[in-house]
C-alpha cells in the first residue's frame, strides 16, 4: 500500500523518483520545457552581460565633478546586472543546461543593445531604453513560463523588479540632466 500523508501526497512515489540522481535538482514533477527555459535564460544572460558592459563603459567614460552621481549610478547598475547574470547562470546549471558566455555571439543573443555614446544624456537615454527592453523581455518570459517552473518564474520576477528600479533611476537622471542642460 502506498504511503501518503493526510493531504494525499504520495510520499513513496516521491521517494522512489528522488533516487534518480542524474537530473540533480530537476525532479520528475518538473512541468517546464527545460530546453526552452534554458534557451530563454541564456538570452537573458546575454542581455545582462551586454548591460554590464554598457554600464561599465559609461561609468569609465563619464567625467566631470557634476556627473559624479550619474557615474556612481552607472557603477551600481553594472554591479546589480552582474548579480543578475550570476543568478541566471546558476539557474541554467540547476536545469542541467550550459550557461552561454560566448562573446562571439553575445550581441546576437542579447535583447538589449550595446551603446558607445559620448555624452551623458545619450548614455542615460540608451540605458533607459535598454532597461525598458529588459523589463518587457522578462515580462514575456514570465508569461511564457507561467506556472510550469515556479523557481525560474520567481527569479525572473525578482530580476524584473530591479530592472524597473533601474528604469526609474534612468528616467530621473534623464529628467535632471535634461533640466540642467
Phi, psi and omega per residue, in radians:
X1 nan 2.369 -3.107
X2 -1.199 2.351 3.099
X3 -1.484 2.181 3.114
X4 -2.430 2.818 3.134
X5 -1.451 2.950 3.097
X6 -1.011 -0.396 3.139
X7 -1.533 0.006 3.090
X8 1.579 0.193 3.094
X9 -1.285 2.218 -3.116
X10 -1.461 1.514 -3.070
X11 -1.077 -0.699 -3.124
X12 -1.060 -0.799 3.124
X13 -1.142 -0.702 3.118
X14 -1.096 -0.798 3.141
X15 -1.104 -0.724 3.129
X16 -1.114 -0.801 -3.129
X17 -1.154 -0.563 -3.118
X18 -1.177 -0.315 -3.136
X19 -1.287 -0.225 3.033
X20 -1.405 1.719 -2.993
X21 -1.535 -0.156 -3.057
X22 -1.062 -0.565 -3.057
X23 -1.624 0.162 3.087
X24 0.963 -2.171 -3.087
X25 -1.365 -0.131 -3.126
X26 -1.498 1.924 -3.089
X27 -1.609 2.994 -3.135
X28 -1.071 -0.425 -3.129
X29 -1.434 -0.046 -3.140
X30 -1.039 2.220 -3.034
X31 -1.753 -0.198 -3.059
X32 -1.365 2.863 2.984
X33 -1.522 1.647 -2.999
X34 -0.935 -0.769 -3.114
X35 -1.070 -0.791 -3.135
X36 -1.176 -0.701 3.135
X37 -1.136 -0.759 3.110
X38 -1.081 -0.713 3.112
X39 -1.095 -0.781 3.098
X40 -1.058 -0.765 -3.132
X41 -1.145 -0.622 3.084
X42 -1.189 -0.593 3.039
X43 -1.161 -0.728 3.091
X44 -1.112 -0.694 3.095
X45 -1.062 -0.807 3.116
X46 -1.048 -0.725 3.126
X47 -1.080 -0.796 3.131
X48 -1.105 -0.705 3.139
X49 -1.122 -0.709 3.087
X50 -1.132 -0.695 3.124
X51 -1.132 -0.666 3.081
X52 -1.041 -0.859 -3.101
X53 -1.122 -0.692 3.127
X54 -1.118 -0.854 3.141
X55 -1.107 -0.704 3.127
X56 -1.113 -0.754 3.111
X57 -1.066 -0.793 3.133
X58 -1.101 -0.712 3.113
X59 -1.016 -0.830 -3.076
X60 -1.321 -0.390 -3.080
X61 -1.733 -0.248 3.056
X62 -1.265 2.349 3.123
X63 -2.366 2.961 3.115
X64 1.719 2.398 -3.133
X65 -1.008 -0.629 -3.117
X66 -1.172 -0.275 -3.124
X67 -1.834 0.229 -3.098
X68 -1.035 -0.703 3.137
X69 -1.167 -0.694 3.118
X70 -1.167 -0.755 3.116
X71 -1.015 -0.799 3.137
X72 -1.100 -0.681 3.128
X73 -1.121 -0.730 3.108
X74 -1.062 -0.751 3.140
X75 -1.147 -0.775 3.132
X76 -1.036 -0.749 -3.138
X77 -1.172 -0.687 3.099
X78 -1.042 -0.742 -3.136
X79 -1.158 -0.686 3.119
X80 -1.220 -0.640 3.072
X81 -1.127 -0.622 3.083
X82 -1.109 -0.712 3.093
X83 -1.082 -0.729 3.099
X84 -1.074 -0.774 3.131
X85 -1.040 -0.732 3.128
X86 -1.106 -0.774 3.126
X87 -1.077 -0.753 -3.127
X88 -1.129 -0.775 3.134
X89 -1.086 -0.709 3.114
X90 -1.095 -0.735 -3.140
X91 -1.173 -0.674 3.092
X92 -1.014 -0.790 3.123
X93 -1.127 -0.710 3.104
X94 -1.045 -0.534 3.129
X95 -1.559 0.278 3.121
X96 1.110 0.516 3.081
X97 -1.832 3.120 3.106
X98 -2.025 2.080 3.086
X99 -1.148 2.332 -3.057
X100 -1.746 1.804 3.112
X101 -1.816 0.263 -3.059
X102 -1.079 1.978 -3.114
X103 -1.180 -0.411 -3.111
X104 -1.161 -0.447 -3.100
X105 -2.054 0.148 -3.030
X106 -1.010 -0.919 -3.097
X107 -1.129 -0.623 3.139
X108 -1.169 -0.531 -3.118
X109 -1.564 -0.323 -3.089
X110 -1.349 2.489 3.046
X111 -1.419 -0.529 3.132
X112 -1.615 2.812 3.136
X113 -1.814 2.731 3.020
X114 -1.420 2.703 -3.136
X115 -2.444 2.362 3.125
X116 -2.114 0.667 3.127
X117 -1.034 2.675 3.133
X118 -1.785 -0.508 -3.100
X119 -1.779 2.641 -3.009
X120 -1.057 -0.775 -3.098
X121 -1.092 -0.679 3.100
X122 -1.170 -0.640 3.095
X123 -1.098 -0.841 -3.122
X124 -1.084 -0.768 3.132
X125 -1.056 -0.799 3.139
X126 -1.080 -0.686 3.122
X127 -1.196 -0.662 3.099
X128 -1.123 -0.756 3.106
X129 -1.069 -0.805 -3.135
X130 -1.086 -0.674 3.107
X131 -1.141 -0.690 3.116
X132 -1.152 -0.648 3.055
X133 -1.090 -0.809 -3.130
X134 -1.076 -0.768 -3.136
X135 -1.016 -0.855 -3.109
X136 -1.174 -0.652 3.095
X137 -1.079 -0.811 3.117
X138 -1.123 -0.706 3.125
X139 -1.024 -0.778 -3.134
X140 -1.194 -0.660 3.090
X141 -1.109 -0.747 3.134
X142 -1.060 -0.773 3.132
X143 -1.126 -0.718 -3.114
X144 -1.154 -0.694 -3.138
X145 -1.245 -0.635 3.133
X146 0.980 -2.307 -3.125
X147 -1.689 0.085 -3.036
X148 -1.269 -0.377 -3.107
X149 -2.562 1.445 -3.052
X150 -1.066 -0.570 -3.123
X151 -1.176 -0.834 3.118
X152 -1.142 -0.717 3.122
X153 -1.004 -0.832 -3.138
X154 -1.095 -0.691 3.105
X155 -1.071 -0.812 -3.118
X156 -1.143 -0.649 3.082
X157 -1.101 -0.760 3.140
X158 -1.070 -0.792 3.132
X159 -1.159 -0.761 -3.118
X160 -1.049 -0.658 3.122
X161 -1.059 -0.704 3.117
X162 -1.216 -0.677 3.103
X163 -1.089 -0.631 3.080
X164 -1.141 -0.683 3.057
X165 -1.092 -0.743 3.121
X166 -1.060 -0.768 3.137
X167 -1.089 -0.712 3.113
X168 -1.096 -0.761 3.102
X169 -1.055 -0.785 -3.116
X170 -1.164 -0.676 3.091
X171 -1.088 -0.753 3.104
X172 -1.077 -0.762 3.124
X173 -1.120 -0.682 3.118
X174 -1.117 -0.755 3.097
X175 -1.096 -0.799 3.141
X176 -1.117 -0.825 -3.085
X177 -1.215 -0.637 3.130
X178 -1.132 -0.640 3.125
X179 -1.254 -0.594 -3.111
X180 -1.375 -0.429 -3.048
X181 -1.379 nan nan
